[in-house]
Amino acid sequence: MLIAYRIAYGLVLAVFIGNVVIATGERPSAVTLLLLVVAAALLLCIGGLLVRFSRSQPTTFWVLVLSWEALFVWYAWFSPPSPFMFHEAHVLDAGAAARESMIHYLKAGALFAVLFVWFLSLPFARQSAGSLSTEQKSLR
């Protein structure tokens, strides 16, 4: 079960990075390029955590995951290509535009919350895996 979780976590990270790369376009700005470099570095570090899951220190998990969460929040809401912000309306009617904006923010907020909790679950999964291995050792 834990292996499936680690694979799923890695896939979600890969999709997120793919979204960042696609959103940057052909000529990324300096800020977006910096985001890519930091995201790639954090992705490699978290990938290392996924591989060395039970052998890594809990402090390392928390520092890397909270750094990833901070990058995720900045990218999602404050970066130039921010996928969760409402960038354009597709209607001319003010009421319909307000409804479109509200629906967008409800969906974006729900997806953001799910991803935020998912990314934050890694240290907790490691902690529960550690407690399971301790219980298995004590049963022997």
N, C-alpha and C positions, 0 to 999 in steps of 0.2 A: 504493500500500500504506500509506503514511504517513497519507494522508487517512482511510482506513478505520480505522486505529488511533486517530486523533484523534476520530473520530465515536464509535467504541466506547467510548473513555475517557469522553467527555462523557455518553454514555448511562448508563454505570455510575454516574457521579457524580449524574446526575439521578434514577436509581432510588434511590440511597442517600438523597438529600435527600427524595425522596418518602416513603421509609420513616420518616425522622425526623419529617416533618410528620404522617404518619398515626399514629405512635406517641405523639405529644404529646397527642392527644385534644382535647377542647373547651376545657378550662381548664388550660393548661400551667403548671407551676410556674415560679418565677423562674429556677431553674437550667436548665430545659428551654428556656425562652424565650431565655435567654442563649446556649445551645447553638445554637438556630435562627439567631440573629443572626450569631454567629461563623461558623457553617456557610454561611450565605448570603453573607457577605463573602468567605470563602475560595473558595466556588464561583464567584463572579464573578471573582475574581483568577485562578483556575485556568482558567476559561473564556477569560479574556483571554490567558493563556499558550497555550491551544490555538489561538486565532486568530492570535496573533503568534508562532507557534512558533519559527521560526528567527531571529527578530529580537530575542528576549528574551535577557537575560544568564543564563548557567548558574547563577550565585549566586541569582538571583531564582527560578529553577525549584526549586533545592534548598530554599530557605527556605520557599516556599509549599507544596511537596509534603510536607516534613517537618512543617510546621504542620498540614497536612491529616491526615497520618498520626497525629499526636498526638491530634487531635480524634477521629479514627476509633477509636483504641484506647480513649480515654475513653468515648466513646459506646457502643462495642460491649460493654465489660465492666463499666464503673463507673457509668454514668448510670442514673437511675431506670427508664427503659423498656428498658434494655440488651437488645438482641435475642439476644445470644449466651449470656446467663445462663439457667440453668434456674429458672424462676419457680414452676412448679406441677407436681405429679405427677397423673396421671390414673388411678392405680390405688391400691388400699388395701394390697396385699401389699408388704411391705418389700423382698423380693427383686426383684419386678417393678419397683418404684419405683427401685431401685438400677440395674437394667438400663436403664430408661427414661432415667435421668439420665446414665448412661455413654454411651448411644447419642447423646443430645442433645449432650453435650460433644464427642464425636468428630466429629459432623457440624458443630457450631459451630466447632470448632478448625480443621477442614479448610477450611470456607468463609472463616473469618477469615484464614487463611494465604494463600489464593488472592487475596482482595481486598487484603490488605496488600501482597503482591508486585505486584499489578496497579496499585495506586495509586503504588507506588514506581517503577514502570517508566517513568514520564513523563520524568524527567531523562535516563535512559539512552537512550530513544528519540530525544530531542532531540540527545543527543551523537552517536548513530549517524547521524542525519540530517545533522548538521553535518559529520561526517567524509565522508559520501557526497557532499555538495555541494562540499567541498574537492577530493575526487578528481575530480569531474566538471569543475571549473574547471581543474585541472591537465592534464586530457586535451585541453582545447581549445587 
